[in-house]
Amino acid sequence: MTKDILAALAVFHLDTPDAPWAAIKERLSFVALNALSLAHTDASLSAYESIYGDLQENLSLATAHMPLSLDRHRGTIGAQRILEASLKRLKGDSKDLVDIVDSLDGIVGSGPAQSLKATQEALHWDDLYPVYLKEKAGDIKQATLDGYESNYKQVSEALEVVGVTNLRVHTRSDLIAMRDELLESRKASTVNNLITQFTSVMTWAVDNDYIAKAYTSKLKLAKGAESSRIPFERSQVETLMAHAETLPTDSWERWGLSLLAVTGARAREITQLNTKDIQEIEGFTCVSIREEAEGQSVKNKYSVRVVPLVDGALGFDLEAFKAALAGPKPPLPTYHEVNNIQARKKLGAVLKEVLPNKSEHQTLHSLRHHMASSFKTKGVPVAYAQALLGHSTGTLAYDTYGGTSIPVASLAGVIEGALKAA
């Protein structure tokens, strides 16, 4: 990769591997406006024609040779549209560049004059909701619009995790998966509010011919219902663990799946771990789930806990895990330049690959449900189960004073008993 290619990417904020689409899009808009507003002499017309041409060539090389993310590929397409329009402006035709500056709707289509309605193009949520907000801007206060945008970004993260990149071909299963992903770290009432706002945009999109159908009917959770997700069967979990054992010991995917299975933790809690979160406590190797490092978050105060790792549980190899942690590149996503969202998306894809016949209601979170149902089957006292899963007991005295009083050895015994072969 040459310095010229890196410089071309940097012009459009595409040199950062995990650059979010919102930031890339903002930079595209800035570059387009700058290209439109520049004053030129005869000499600079020639110079900028060469500059734009060089940028086009280097972006093409980057697209051909580099492992760009989906958003960065989308950004290079937008950048090429801007450069093409900028060259036209140098020849006295500014229409395409004006169209881009006025609205970025067509920036990833086959030309700036096209809108998001172009049926041959994929429609990403991050492209759709800004158009909706722009239309509503005259009717809704800015503070309200800002609140909507914040909620839409949460929906965007959930859609990315479950792999929904084209709303034109989304399915009911896609939206159920999105809802379940939102439930990972939110109350049912909060998720229902997000779904309400998501549904408003999707209904508007159907009414305005952006998509043919929105599978949002009865997507909200019924009162008192936490989720339609169902646990994995023990045989399914054993299949996943057997697959994990075939992966290299330095693979974060191997230990990501294994830790989800033997701890009952939420996917977000496992994919945000670092080596300092694997601790020796009372003679047991434990996963410490907490908010210590930048980017770590937990659902609520009850989620902060330690979960002992039991050697042999579902075939879990504790010594191999500890040895891998001591290696030069620990097998956790953060040490492999994989962020929390990307890690959950990857592990979700592994589930589909290893268990192709699983129910649409079975997700990564179903591993947590498997642990909970295993506790119930073995008659584990509620206080122990809730201490391991990070749930509130609903009992003020216990929640206030008892949450940390259970010995780690007792918690390890609970897990060992629940995960023994039936």
C-alpha positions as MATLAB code, in Angstrom:
seq = 'MTKDILAALAVFHLDTPDAPWAAIKERLSFVALNALSLAHTDASLSAYESIYGDLQENLSLATAHMPLSLDRHRGTIGAQRILEASLKRLKGDSKDLVDIVDSLDGIVGSGPAQSLKATQEALHWDDLYPVYLKEKAGDIKQATLDGYESNYKQVSEALEVVGVTNLRVHTRSDLIAMRDELLESRKASTVNNLITQFTSVMTWAVDNDYIAKAYTSKLKLAKGAESSRIPFERSQVETLMAHAETLPTDSWERWGLSLLAVTGARAREITQLNTKDIQEIEGFTCVSIREEAEGQSVKNKYSVRVVPLVDGALGFDLEAFKAALAGPKPPLPTYHEVNNIQARKKLGAVLKEVLPNKSEHQTLHSLRHHMASSFKTKGVPVAYAQALLGHSTGTLAYDTYGGTSIPVASLAGVIEGALKAA';
ca = [
       0.000    0.000    0.000;
       1.543    3.317   -1.091;
       1.466    6.653    0.675;
      -0.594    8.041   -2.226;
      -3.338    5.471   -1.629;
      -3.394    6.189    2.107;
      -3.499    9.927    1.405;
      -6.439    9.474   -0.970;
      -8.331    7.461    1.643;
      -7.583   10.075    4.304;
      -9.164   12.836    2.193;
     -12.515   11.080    2.624;
     -11.980    9.791    6.178;
     -11.578    6.238    4.816;
      -8.128    5.574    6.309;
      -9.580    4.457    9.664;
     -10.545    0.727    9.613;
     -13.534    1.094   11.968;
     -14.746    4.494   10.733;
     -18.564    4.543   11.140;
     -20.731    5.351    8.151;
     -22.095    8.501    9.789;
     -18.577    9.976   10.053;
     -17.684    8.940    6.506;
     -20.891   10.446    5.158;
     -20.271   13.722    6.999;
     -16.796   13.904    5.450;
     -18.170   13.181    1.965;
     -20.595   16.042    2.385;
     -17.790   18.400    3.476;
     -15.560   17.465    0.522;
     -18.420   17.876   -1.951;
     -19.300   21.318   -0.607;
     -15.662   22.373   -0.673;
     -15.276   21.229   -4.299;
     -18.339   23.261   -5.237;
     -17.308   26.447   -3.434;
     -13.645   26.639   -4.530;
     -12.685   29.621   -6.715;
     -10.434   28.760   -9.687;
      -7.983   30.440  -12.040;
      -7.069   28.970  -15.413;
      -3.971   27.456  -13.811;
      -5.831   25.922  -10.878;
      -8.455   24.382  -13.171;
      -5.717   22.309  -14.736;
      -4.122   21.511  -11.375;
      -7.376   20.336   -9.799;
      -8.227   18.237  -12.843;
      -4.967   16.365  -12.193;
      -5.632   16.166   -8.430;
      -9.114   14.736   -8.874;
      -7.841   12.252  -11.441;
      -5.075   11.039   -9.150;
      -7.541   10.629   -6.281;
      -9.857    8.572   -8.496;
      -7.005    6.280   -9.515;
      -5.750    5.763   -5.961;
      -9.249    5.085   -4.606;
      -9.706    2.492   -7.337;
      -6.440    0.831   -6.285;
      -7.547    0.858   -2.646;
     -10.864   -0.740   -3.565;
      -9.152   -3.437   -5.607;
      -6.383   -4.356   -3.161;
      -7.417   -3.504    0.400;
      -9.694   -5.450    2.791;
     -12.095   -2.546    3.316;
     -15.177   -2.801    5.516;
     -18.645   -2.484    4.008;
     -18.930    1.153    5.130;
     -15.505    1.999    3.686;
     -16.458    0.422    0.355;
     -19.651    2.469    0.391;
     -17.524    5.512    1.171;
     -15.189    4.915   -1.791;
     -18.207    4.690   -4.077;
     -19.456    8.005   -2.728;
     -16.001    9.554   -3.068;
     -15.769    8.480   -6.706;
     -19.176   10.067   -7.392;
     -17.980   13.314   -5.838;
     -14.753   13.309   -7.836;
     -16.624   12.609  -11.067;
     -19.018   15.466  -10.328;
     -16.108   17.735   -9.349;
     -14.423   17.130  -12.705;
     -17.657   18.127  -14.429;
     -17.748   21.292  -12.362;
     -14.255   22.171  -13.629;
     -15.710   22.043  -17.162;
     -18.573   24.349  -16.221;
     -21.265   21.795  -15.319;
     -22.000   21.931  -11.581;
     -25.410   20.214  -11.593;
     -24.255   16.825  -10.296;
     -22.144   18.383   -7.554;
     -25.031   20.631   -6.478;
     -27.282   17.557   -6.326;
     -24.778   15.837   -4.036;
     -24.417   18.851   -1.751;
     -28.175   19.327   -1.532;
     -28.751   15.712   -0.607;
     -26.480   12.702   -0.233;
     -29.336   10.389   -1.212;
     -27.796    9.422   -4.513;
     -24.188    9.288   -3.493;
     -23.916    5.490   -3.579;
     -26.190    4.985   -6.561;
     -25.288    4.976  -10.229;
     -25.286    8.781  -10.313;
     -26.026   11.788   -8.086;
     -29.441   12.333   -9.648;
     -30.700    8.958   -8.430;
     -32.436    8.649   -5.058;
     -32.629    5.899   -2.488;
     -35.580    4.540   -4.430;
     -33.285    3.008   -7.050;
     -34.454   -0.595   -6.760;
     -31.188   -2.105   -7.931;
     -29.233   -0.631   -5.014;
     -29.077   -2.008   -1.481;
     -30.782    0.228    1.076;
     -28.913    0.591    4.348;
     -30.682    1.834    7.503;
     -28.017    4.548    7.885;
     -29.048    5.902    4.479;
     -32.781    5.690    5.126;
     -33.377    7.331    8.484;
     -31.520   10.613    7.682;
     -33.885   11.121    4.725;
     -36.847   10.570    7.042;
     -35.455   13.052    9.571;
     -34.803   15.627    6.858;
     -38.428   15.423    5.740;
     -39.668   15.784    9.323;
     -37.325   18.649   10.200;
     -39.899   21.364    9.571;
     -42.530   19.742   11.783;
     -40.537   18.556   14.798;
     -38.347   20.465   17.253;
     -34.610   19.959   16.866;
     -34.266   18.492   20.373;
     -36.824   15.832   19.458;
     -35.049   15.096   16.185;
     -31.774   14.675   18.083;
     -33.468   12.169   20.358;
     -34.796   10.256   17.382;
     -31.345   10.162   15.798;
     -29.817    8.779   18.993;
     -32.396    5.989   19.039;
     -31.932    5.281   15.329;
     -28.194    4.790   15.923;
     -29.004    2.112   18.508;
     -31.188    0.384   15.928;
     -28.337    0.707   13.431;
     -25.958   -1.135   15.750;
     -28.455   -3.956   16.277;
     -29.065   -4.318   12.536;
     -25.322   -4.453   11.915;
     -24.818   -7.162   14.537;
     -27.489   -9.405   12.999;
     -26.228   -8.727    9.476;
     -29.088   -6.714    7.962;
     -27.445   -4.535    5.313;
     -30.259   -4.243    2.764;
     -33.728   -3.300    3.983;
     -35.182   -3.924    0.523;
     -34.852   -7.669    1.113;
     -35.248   -7.891    4.896;
     -37.336  -10.663    6.441;
     -39.447  -11.101    9.544;
     -36.650  -13.216   10.995;
     -34.215  -10.328   10.489;
     -36.367   -7.989   12.549;
     -36.912  -10.564   15.291;
     -33.130  -10.965   15.467;
     -32.760   -7.170   15.640;
     -35.259   -6.991   18.502;
     -33.486   -9.776   20.389;
     -30.155   -8.033   19.953;
     -31.640   -4.826   21.385;
     -32.846   -6.846   24.386;
     -29.282   -7.875   25.186;
     -28.716   -4.736   27.237;
     -32.088   -2.985   27.460;
     -35.375   -3.352   29.273;
     -38.361   -4.614   27.304;
     -40.057   -1.203   27.625;
     -36.997    0.547   26.140;
     -36.861   -1.934   23.278;
     -40.556   -1.394   22.552;
     -39.932    2.339   22.332;
     -37.081    1.775   19.860;
     -39.290   -0.560   17.818;
     -42.053    2.049   17.740;
     -39.670    4.611   16.266;
     -38.161    2.052   13.884;
     -41.654    1.108   12.705;
     -42.518    4.748   11.990;
     -39.538    5.064    9.642;
     -40.220    1.735    7.965;
     -43.904    2.569    7.437;
     -42.903    5.906    5.922;
     -40.399    4.072    3.696;
     -43.162    1.800    2.362;
     -45.532    4.731    1.817;
     -42.840    6.563   -0.145;
     -41.750    3.578   -2.256;
     -38.307    3.124   -0.713;
     -39.131   -0.475    0.232;
     -41.937   -2.795   -0.852;
     -42.850   -4.122    2.593;
     -41.984   -3.706    6.253;
     -42.326   -6.777    8.485;
     -42.934   -4.748   11.627;
     -46.475   -5.870   12.499;
     -46.696   -7.124   16.111;
     -42.936   -6.840   16.477;
     -43.217   -5.173   19.876;
     -43.017   -7.360   22.952;
     -46.306   -8.190   24.646;
     -46.718   -6.838   28.159;
     -44.732   -8.952   30.578;
     -42.842  -10.783   27.814;
     -39.065  -10.471   27.714;
     -38.414  -12.232   24.429;
     -39.548  -14.898   22.016;
     -36.083  -16.446   22.186;
     -35.868  -20.085   23.177;
     -32.916  -21.892   24.756;
     -30.580  -24.108   22.824;
     -30.981  -27.801   23.454;
     -28.040  -29.444   25.221;
     -27.192  -31.305   21.995;
     -26.982  -27.988   20.115;
     -24.637  -26.509   22.721;
     -22.483  -29.631   22.573;
     -22.324  -29.272   18.774;
     -21.183  -25.658   19.144;
     -18.548  -26.621   21.706;
     -17.306  -29.435   19.470;
     -16.970  -26.946   16.619;
     -15.118  -24.500   18.887;
     -12.586  -27.199   19.767;
     -11.687  -27.548   16.079;
     -10.579  -23.896   15.945;
      -7.000  -22.811   16.763;
      -6.288  -22.152   20.430;
      -5.369  -18.536   19.622;
      -8.727  -17.953   17.891;
     -10.986  -15.474   19.650;
     -13.992  -17.127   17.975;
     -13.154  -20.421   19.719;
     -13.100  -18.921   23.173;
     -15.931  -16.485   22.487;
     -18.303  -19.383   21.793;
     -16.909  -21.433   24.677;
     -17.177  -18.649   27.239;
     -20.756  -17.887   26.212;
     -21.648  -21.538   26.691;
     -19.981  -22.091   30.069;
     -20.745  -18.751   31.744;
     -24.277  -17.883   30.617;
     -23.073  -14.307   30.129;
     -24.559  -11.879   27.648;
     -22.781  -11.704   24.294;
     -21.821   -8.067   24.851;
     -20.283   -8.964   28.221;
     -18.028  -11.626   26.689;
     -16.970   -9.770   23.541;
     -15.777   -6.740   25.541;
     -13.416   -8.681   27.828;
      -9.707   -8.015   28.160;
      -7.012  -10.027   29.930;
      -7.438   -8.053   33.168;
     -10.999   -9.355   33.346;
      -9.797  -12.958   33.675;
      -8.863  -13.159   37.349;
      -7.861  -15.679   39.998;
     -10.349  -15.387   42.873;
     -10.421  -17.711   45.881;
      -8.387  -20.268   43.936;
     -10.661  -20.218   40.864;
     -10.131  -18.685   37.437;
     -13.062  -16.325   36.924;
     -14.503  -13.965   34.361;
     -15.002  -10.552   35.957;
     -17.900   -8.787   34.259;
     -17.667   -5.072   34.977;
     -17.210   -1.564   33.601;
     -13.532   -0.818   33.995;
     -11.950   -0.322   30.572;
     -13.029    2.158   27.905;
     -15.909    0.781   25.849;
     -17.041   -1.714   28.483;
     -20.636   -1.516   29.653;
     -23.071   -3.656   31.605;
     -26.846   -3.733   31.587;
     -27.302   -2.559   35.187;
     -25.670   -2.731   38.616;
     -26.723   -6.345   39.102;
     -24.759   -7.328   35.991;
     -21.434   -6.624   37.719;
     -20.304  -10.063   38.905;
     -17.696  -12.802   38.719;
     -18.374  -16.137   37.040;
     -15.971  -19.024   37.722;
     -14.689  -21.043   34.769;
     -15.113  -24.759   35.361;
     -12.616  -27.021   33.646;
     -14.361  -29.772   31.684;
     -17.795  -28.118   31.700;
     -19.234  -29.012   28.286;
     -15.672  -29.957   27.345;
     -14.207  -26.543   28.207;
     -10.398  -26.721   28.384;
      -9.421  -24.227   31.073;
      -5.672  -24.824   30.861;
      -5.674  -24.319   27.073;
      -7.582  -21.059   27.546;
      -5.142  -19.787   30.173;
      -2.178  -20.748   27.994;
      -3.684  -18.873   25.037;
      -4.244  -15.808   27.237;
      -0.552  -15.791   28.100;
       0.425  -15.799   24.430;
       1.556  -12.777   22.407;
      -1.967  -12.182   21.059;
      -4.631  -13.125   23.629;
      -7.689  -14.820   22.088;
     -10.166  -12.042   22.869;
     -11.699   -9.795   20.172;
     -10.127   -6.567   21.403;
      -6.612   -7.950   20.774;
      -7.523   -8.870   17.193;
      -8.774   -5.387   16.237;
     -12.365   -6.627   16.349;
     -14.828   -4.332   18.102;
     -17.805   -5.418   20.171;
     -20.289   -5.083   17.308;
     -18.120   -6.938   14.803;
     -17.455   -9.735   17.290;
     -21.142  -10.334   18.017;
     -21.907  -10.253   14.304;
     -19.187  -12.816   13.577;
     -20.273  -15.159   16.370;
     -23.877  -14.899   15.197;
     -22.748  -15.938   11.731;
     -20.907  -18.912   13.227;
     -24.149  -20.014   14.914;
     -25.928  -20.047   11.570;
     -23.092  -21.967    9.962;
     -22.753  -24.626   12.659;
     -26.490  -24.966   13.392;
     -28.165  -24.361    9.997;
     -31.485  -25.840   11.177;
     -31.784  -23.809   14.373;
     -34.933  -21.825   15.061;
     -35.097  -18.171   14.021;
     -35.718  -17.500   17.717;
     -32.359  -18.987   18.714;
     -29.534  -16.453   18.876;
     -26.328  -15.994   20.857;
     -28.549  -15.077   23.784;
     -30.041  -18.576   23.629;
     -26.781  -19.855   25.145;
     -27.621  -17.738   28.185;
     -31.134  -19.176   28.182;
     -29.629  -22.671   28.028;
     -27.666  -21.955   31.180;
     -30.735  -20.555   32.920;
     -32.853  -23.571   31.974;
     -30.033  -25.895   33.119;
     -30.068  -24.198   36.512;
     -33.831  -24.655   36.724;
     -33.664  -28.324   35.708;
     -31.050  -29.032   38.396;
     -33.048  -27.198   41.056;
     -30.416  -24.506   41.628;
     -31.589  -21.977   44.251;
     -32.790  -18.770   42.649;
     -30.268  -16.599   44.506;
     -27.352  -18.640   43.100;
     -28.707  -18.586   39.553;
     -29.314  -14.864   39.682;
     -25.856  -14.188   41.122;
     -24.287  -16.053   38.187;
     -26.541  -14.590   35.500;
     -26.480  -11.035   36.839;
     -30.191  -10.655   37.497;
     -31.935   -8.686   40.197;
     -33.642  -10.981   42.716;
     -36.450   -8.537   43.309;
     -35.668   -8.781   47.028;
     -34.374   -5.529   48.475;
     -32.381   -7.109   51.304;
     -30.595   -9.585   49.033;
     -29.964   -7.089   46.224;
     -28.514   -4.604   48.696;
     -26.436   -6.867   50.935;
     -26.297  -10.399   49.586;
     -25.103  -10.116   45.997;
     -21.423  -10.665   46.764;
     -21.722  -13.063   49.731;
     -21.832  -16.389   47.859;
     -18.402  -18.096   47.867;
     -16.860  -18.579   44.438;
     -16.414  -22.291   45.204;
     -20.183  -22.596   45.647;
     -20.817  -20.805   42.347;
     -18.349  -23.112   40.595;
     -20.164  -26.100   42.065;
     -23.466  -24.808   40.720;
     -22.076  -24.475   37.187;
     -20.394  -27.880   37.326;
     -23.614  -29.518   38.466;
     -25.766  -27.751   35.865;
     -23.472  -28.539   32.932;
     -22.746  -32.170   33.740;
     -23.838  -34.650   31.102;
     -27.494  -35.485   31.593;
];
